Amino acid sequence: MQMVRDIRKLPKAHLHLHFTGSMRPATLLELADKYGVHLPEALSGGEPPRLRATDERGWFRFQRLYDIARSCLRSPEDIQRLVHEAAEEDVRDGSGWLEIQVDPTSYAPRLGGLIPTMEVILDAVERASRDTGLGIRVLVAANRMRHPLDARTLARLAVRYRDRGVVGFGLSNDERRGLARDFDRAFQIARDGGLLAAPHGGELSGPGSVRDCLDDLHAGRIGHGVRAAEDPRLLRKLAERQVACEVCPSSNVALGVYEKPADVPLRTLYEAGVPIALGADDPLLFGSRLAAQYELAREHHAFTDQELAELARQSVRASQAPEDVRTRLLAGVDRWLATG
């Protein structure tokens, strides 16, 4: 009988996790009670909400739920709790490196402005990393729904905190809104400041949105990117440049990008030579964390343990982890395969 190794013991890097979306459901319930926030049944019922965001109404509902959850984070202590618990969950799932994505604009009104918010977030990251042993860094993300000038402000803020743990600059929200090239100046500021360009693309929009991220924003990594599977030439381009796609299978199914887990084009990307970094996206809303994404690859796409190990290696190589951390994690992957 073939040995089935424990996915949670496979060392890996987690490169696609949103800040509020990393919250434990129980923590959301406690904070909502603390601040008198009424949660809709979709957030309080004990099960992941039923979502489908492939149309405008569905995406609006998803964003509304996310905004309600975010409104429960009001103090530095709340931020510290969220980051610490996210780190604990990642360690439990075998992550040795986490790059968490945040738009500080969303928290600034309650935390005293953009700079105080960044200080609170980075203090929380440093403390959680020290307490759990997990390497944690931050990607600052602009919002496609806001003006490109706001993105430039965030890019400058991200560069300012490069020495405190900010490693990248992203662009989130519905890629059907706002052209990538409208944000090219913000990404130039970030790249010139030594940050990785990691915009979202190829989730709710097709392969053209991935191509725009490559051509207009000079992306070094793509958030999601799964729709690139629809364009063989684009797949070759990603593979040639070794631009990793942060694939979030559970999220893709929950939001209706694909009907079922087997439809997510993991095999297509993998066999085309496109680096993949599996991610959980928003566990609060999608109901599963990092290890579950590897289990999905095993169960629905017949990835062998050798292939799962290669996915873990690809996540590490695509990360911004320092060389000693990469070396340690890659050696751990080899040990996982050798010892079971």
MIPA-493259 format. One record per residue (C-alpha): residue number from 1; residue in three letters; x, y, z. Coordinates in nm, 2 decimals, decimal comma, padded with zeros to 4 digits. Layout:
num	residuo	px	py	pz
NUM	Ala	X	Y	Z
...
***
This chain:
num	residuo	px	py	pz
1	Met	00,00	00,00	00,00
2	Gln	00,13	00,34	-00,10
3	Met	00,24	00,57	00,19
4	Val	00,04	00,89	00,23
5	Arg	00,25	01,15	00,40
6	Asp	00,10	01,42	00,63
7	Ile	00,05	01,74	00,43
8	Arg	00,08	01,95	00,75
9	Lys	00,43	01,83	00,80
10	Leu	00,54	01,94	00,45
11	Pro	00,74	02,26	00,48
12	Lys	00,59	02,53	00,25
13	Ala	00,56	02,91	00,20
14	His	00,22	03,09	00,21
15	Leu	00,22	03,38	-00,03
16	His	-00,15	03,46	-00,08
17	Leu	-00,33	03,54	00,25
18	His	-00,54	03,86	00,30
19	Phe	-00,53	04,03	00,63
20	Thr	-00,89	04,04	00,75
21	Gly	-00,96	03,72	00,57
22	Ser	-00,71	03,53	00,78
23	Met	-00,92	03,58	01,09
24	Arg	-01,06	03,28	01,28
25	Pro	-01,44	03,27	01,28
26	Ala	-01,45	03,24	01,66
27	Thr	-01,24	03,56	01,68
28	Leu	-01,48	03,74	01,46
29	Leu	-01,77	03,64	01,68
30	Glu	-01,59	03,76	01,99
31	Leu	-01,49	04,09	01,84
32	Ala	-01,83	04,15	01,70
33	Asp	-01,98	04,10	02,04
34	Lys	-01,72	04,32	02,20
35	Tyr	-01,80	04,61	01,97
36	Gly	-02,17	04,55	01,92
37	Val	-02,14	04,48	01,55
38	His	-02,44	04,28	01,41
39	Leu	-02,31	04,00	01,19
40	Pro	-02,53	03,86	00,91
41	Glu	-02,61	03,49	00,92
42	Ala	-02,34	03,43	00,65
43	Leu	-02,07	03,53	00,90
44	Ser	-02,23	03,40	01,23
45	Gly	-02,38	03,07	01,12
46	Gly	-02,08	02,85	01,18
47	Glu	-02,04	02,76	00,81
48	Pro	-01,86	02,93	00,53
49	Pro	-02,10	03,17	00,35
50	Arg	-02,24	03,06	00,01
51	Leu	-02,07	03,29	-00,23
52	Arg	-02,06	03,34	-00,61
53	Ala	-01,88	03,65	-00,73
54	Thr	-01,88	03,61	-01,10
55	Asp	-02,14	03,88	-01,14
56	Glu	-02,16	04,23	-01,00
57	Arg	-02,42	04,15	-00,74
58	Gly	-02,22	03,85	-00,61
59	Trp	-01,89	04,04	-00,59
60	Phe	-02,07	04,32	-00,40
61	Arg	-02,20	04,07	-00,15
62	Phe	-01,86	03,92	-00,10
63	Gln	-01,71	04,27	-00,04
64	Arg	-01,99	04,36	00,20
65	Leu	-01,92	04,06	00,41
66	Tyr	-01,55	04,13	00,41
67	Asp	-01,61	04,50	00,51
68	Ile	-01,83	04,39	00,80
69	Ala	-01,56	04,16	00,93
70	Arg	-01,30	04,43	00,89
71	Ser	-01,51	04,67	01,09
72	Cys	-01,45	04,45	01,39
73	Leu	-01,07	04,52	01,39
74	Arg	-01,06	04,85	01,59
75	Ser	-00,76	04,85	01,82
76	Pro	-00,39	04,76	01,81
77	Glu	-00,47	04,46	02,04
78	Asp	-00,72	04,33	01,78
79	Ile	-00,45	04,36	01,51
80	Gln	-00,20	04,18	01,73
81	Arg	-00,45	03,90	01,80
82	Leu	-00,54	03,85	01,43
83	Val	-00,17	03,83	01,32
84	His	-00,07	03,60	01,60
85	Glu	-00,36	03,36	01,54
86	Ala	-00,29	03,37	01,16
87	Ala	00,07	03,27	01,24
88	Glu	-00,04	02,99	01,47
89	Glu	-00,27	02,85	01,20
90	Asp	00,01	02,87	00,94
91	Val	00,26	02,69	01,16
92	Arg	00,00	02,42	01,22
93	Asp	-00,04	02,37	00,85
94	Gly	00,34	02,34	00,79
95	Ser	00,41	02,69	00,67
96	Gly	00,76	02,82	00,74
97	Trp	00,72	03,15	00,57
98	Leu	00,41	03,38	00,54
99	Glu	00,37	03,69	00,33
100	Ile	00,04	03,85	00,44
101	Gln	-00,13	04,11	00,23
102	Val	-00,29	04,43	00,37
103	Asp	-00,44	04,75	00,25
104	Pro	-00,37	04,98	00,55
105	Thr	-00,62	05,24	00,42
106	Ser	-00,90	05,02	00,54
107	Tyr	-00,78	05,03	00,90
108	Ala	-00,64	05,38	00,92
109	Pro	-00,96	05,57	01,03
110	Arg	-00,97	05,37	01,35
111	Leu	-00,59	05,35	01,41
112	Gly	-00,49	05,71	01,37
113	Gly	-00,39	05,73	01,00
114	Leu	-00,18	05,54	00,75
115	Ile	00,16	05,56	00,93
116	Pro	00,03	05,46	01,27
117	Thr	-00,16	05,18	01,11
118	Met	00,16	05,05	00,94
119	Glu	00,34	05,07	01,27
120	Val	00,07	04,87	01,45
121	Ile	00,07	04,61	01,17
122	Leu	00,44	04,57	01,16
123	Asp	00,47	04,56	01,54
124	Ala	00,21	04,28	01,54
125	Val	00,40	04,09	01,26
126	Glu	00,73	04,12	01,45
127	Arg	00,58	04,00	01,77
128	Ala	00,39	03,70	01,61
129	Ser	00,70	03,60	01,42
130	Arg	00,91	03,61	01,74
131	Asp	00,64	03,41	01,94
132	Thr	00,57	03,14	01,68
133	Gly	00,90	03,11	01,49
134	Leu	00,72	03,17	01,16
135	Gly	00,89	03,41	00,92
136	Ile	00,64	03,67	00,83
137	Arg	00,66	03,96	00,59
138	Val	00,40	04,21	00,45
139	Leu	00,27	04,30	00,11
140	Val	00,10	04,64	00,09
141	Ala	-00,19	04,62	-00,15
142	Ala	-00,37	04,90	-00,33
143	Asn	-00,74	04,88	-00,42
144	Arg	-00,84	04,88	-00,79
145	Met	-01,16	05,05	-00,69
146	Arg	-00,98	05,36	-00,56
147	His	-00,80	05,63	-00,76
148	Pro	-00,45	05,55	-00,89
149	Leu	-00,32	05,84	-00,69
150	Asp	-00,41	05,65	-00,37
151	Ala	-00,21	05,36	-00,50
152	Arg	00,10	05,59	-00,54
153	Thr	00,06	05,70	-00,18
154	Leu	00,05	05,34	-00,07
155	Ala	00,35	05,25	-00,29
156	Arg	00,56	05,52	-00,12
157	Leu	00,44	05,41	00,22
158	Ala	00,54	05,05	00,14
159	Val	00,89	05,15	00,02
160	Arg	00,93	05,36	00,34
161	Tyr	00,88	05,04	00,55
162	Arg	01,09	04,81	00,34
163	Asp	01,34	04,78	00,62
164	Arg	01,07	04,69	00,87
165	Gly	00,94	04,39	00,68
166	Val	00,74	04,51	00,37
167	Val	00,86	04,30	00,08
168	Gly	00,60	04,36	-00,20
169	Phe	00,33	04,57	-00,35
170	Gly	00,00	04,44	-00,47
171	Leu	-00,33	04,54	-00,64
172	Ser	-00,64	04,37	-00,52
173	Asn	-01,02	04,37	-00,56
174	Asp	-01,22	04,31	-00,88
175	Glu	-00,98	04,31	-01,18
176	Arg	-01,28	04,37	-01,40
177	Arg	-01,26	04,73	-01,27
178	Gly	-00,97	04,96	-01,34
179	Leu	-00,71	04,90	-01,60
180	Ala	-00,38	04,77	-01,48
181	Arg	-00,19	05,04	-01,67
182	Asp	-00,37	05,30	-01,46
183	Phe	-00,16	05,18	-01,17
184	Asp	00,17	05,16	-01,36
185	Arg	00,33	05,46	-01,18
186	Ala	00,25	05,32	-00,84
187	Phe	00,41	04,99	-00,93
188	Gln	00,71	05,17	-01,07
189	Ile	00,76	05,35	-00,74
190	Ala	00,74	05,01	-00,56
191	Arg	00,98	04,84	-00,80
192	Asp	01,22	05,13	-00,78
193	Gly	01,21	05,10	-00,41
194	Gly	01,31	04,73	-00,42
195	Leu	00,97	04,57	-00,37
196	Leu	00,82	04,28	-00,55
197	Ala	00,53	04,36	-00,79
198	Ala	00,25	04,11	-00,71
199	Pro	-00,09	04,23	-00,85
200	His	-00,40	04,02	-00,87
201	Gly	-00,50	03,91	-01,22
202	Gly	-00,67	03,62	-01,40
203	Glu	-00,93	03,54	-01,14
204	Leu	-01,26	03,71	-01,23
205	Ser	-01,12	03,83	-01,56
206	Gly	-00,96	03,62	-01,83
207	Pro	-00,60	03,57	-01,94
208	Gly	-00,59	03,93	-02,07
209	Ser	-00,58	04,06	-01,71
210	Val	-00,27	03,84	-01,64
211	Arg	-00,10	03,97	-01,96
212	Asp	-00,17	04,32	-01,85
213	Cys	-00,01	04,26	-01,51
214	Leu	00,30	04,13	-01,69
215	Asp	00,32	04,40	-01,96
216	Asp	00,20	04,71	-01,77
217	Leu	00,30	04,64	-01,41
218	His	00,60	04,41	-01,47
219	Ala	00,47	04,16	-01,22
220	Gly	00,71	03,93	-01,06
221	Arg	00,43	03,72	-00,92
222	Ile	00,06	03,70	-01,00
223	Gly	-00,22	03,68	-00,74
224	His	-00,44	03,39	-00,87
225	Gly	-00,35	03,39	-01,24
226	Val	-00,55	03,07	-01,30
227	Arg	-00,72	03,20	-01,61
228	Ala	-00,38	03,21	-01,78
229	Ala	-00,46	02,84	-01,84
230	Glu	-00,69	02,95	-02,12
231	Asp	-00,41	03,09	-02,33
232	Pro	-00,12	02,86	-02,42
233	Arg	00,11	03,15	-02,54
234	Leu	00,06	03,32	-02,20
235	Leu	00,14	03,00	-02,02
236	Arg	00,47	02,98	-02,21
237	Lys	00,54	03,34	-02,12
238	Leu	00,48	03,28	-01,75
239	Ala	00,69	02,96	-01,76
240	Glu	00,98	03,13	-01,95
241	Arg	00,99	03,42	-01,71
242	Gln	00,93	03,19	-01,41
243	Val	00,65	03,42	-01,28
244	Ala	00,47	03,23	-01,01
245	Cys	00,09	03,22	-00,98
246	Glu	-00,06	03,23	-00,63
247	Val	-00,33	02,97	-00,69
248	Cys	-00,61	02,96	-00,43
249	Pro	-00,83	02,65	-00,53
250	Ser	-01,09	02,67	-00,25
251	Ser	-01,14	03,04	-00,32
252	Asn	-01,18	02,98	-00,70
253	Val	-01,46	02,74	-00,63
254	Ala	-01,63	02,94	-00,36
255	Leu	-01,64	03,25	-00,58
256	Gly	-01,77	03,06	-00,88
257	Val	-01,46	03,10	-01,10
258	Tyr	-01,48	02,72	-01,14
259	Glu	-01,77	02,49	-01,06
260	Lys	-01,58	02,22	-00,86
261	Pro	-01,23	02,16	-00,73
262	Ala	-01,14	01,93	-01,02
263	Asp	-01,20	02,22	-01,27
264	Val	-00,93	02,44	-01,12
265	Pro	-00,65	02,41	-01,38
266	Leu	-00,37	02,31	-01,15
267	Arg	-00,25	02,04	-01,38
268	Thr	-00,25	02,27	-01,68
269	Leu	-00,03	02,53	-01,50
270	Tyr	00,20	02,27	-01,34
271	Glu	00,26	02,07	-01,66
272	Ala	00,32	02,40	-01,85
273	Gly	00,61	02,47	-01,62
274	Val	00,44	02,77	-01,45
275	Pro	00,55	02,80	-01,09
276	Ile	00,27	02,77	-00,84
277	Ala	00,23	02,89	-00,48
278	Leu	-00,09	02,75	-00,33
279	Gly	-00,27	02,99	-00,10
280	Ala	-00,58	03,01	00,12
281	Asp	-00,68	03,37	00,02
282	Asp	-00,95	03,44	00,28
283	Pro	-01,00	03,14	00,51
284	Leu	-01,26	03,33	00,71
285	Leu	-01,49	03,34	00,41
286	Phe	-01,38	03,02	00,23
287	Gly	-01,36	02,79	00,52
288	Ser	-01,01	02,63	00,46
289	Arg	-00,65	02,71	00,52
290	Leu	-00,32	02,63	00,36
291	Ala	-00,28	02,26	00,41
292	Ala	-00,63	02,20	00,27
293	Gln	-00,52	02,35	-00,07
294	Tyr	-00,25	02,08	-00,09
295	Glu	-00,50	01,81	00,01
296	Leu	-00,72	01,94	-00,27
297	Ala	-00,44	01,90	-00,52
298	Arg	-00,39	01,54	-00,39
299	Glu	-00,75	01,44	-00,39
300	His	-00,89	01,61	-00,70
301	His	-00,59	01,64	-00,93
302	Ala	-00,40	01,32	-00,83
303	Phe	-00,08	01,50	-00,73
304	Thr	00,17	01,25	-00,60
305	Asp	00,37	01,32	-00,29
306	Gln	00,67	01,40	-00,51
307	Glu	00,45	01,65	-00,70
308	Leu	00,32	01,80	-00,38
309	Ala	00,68	01,84	-00,26
310	Glu	00,76	02,02	-00,58
311	Leu	00,46	02,25	-00,53
312	Ala	00,60	02,33	-00,18
313	Arg	00,94	02,40	-00,33
314	Gln	00,79	02,63	-00,59
315	Ser	00,62	02,83	-00,31
316	Val	00,95	02,87	-00,13
317	Arg	01,13	02,97	-00,45
318	Ala	00,86	03,23	-00,53
319	Ser	00,88	03,38	-00,19
320	Gln	01,08	03,68	-00,07
321	Ala	01,23	03,47	00,21
322	Pro	01,61	03,52	00,27
323	Glu	01,84	03,26	00,14
324	Asp	01,90	03,08	00,47
325	Val	01,53	03,04	00,52
326	Arg	01,48	02,91	00,17
327	Thr	01,76	02,66	00,22
328	Arg	01,62	02,54	00,55
329	Leu	01,27	02,50	00,40
330	Leu	01,38	02,32	00,09
331	Ala	01,59	02,08	00,30
332	Gly	01,28	02,01	00,50
333	Val	01,08	01,93	00,19
334	Asp	01,35	01,67	00,10
335	Arg	01,33	01,52	00,45
336	Trp	00,95	01,50	00,42
337	Leu	00,99	01,29	00,10
338	Ala	01,27	01,08	00,24
339	Thr	01,12	00,99	00,57
340	Gly	00,75	01,02	00,52
***
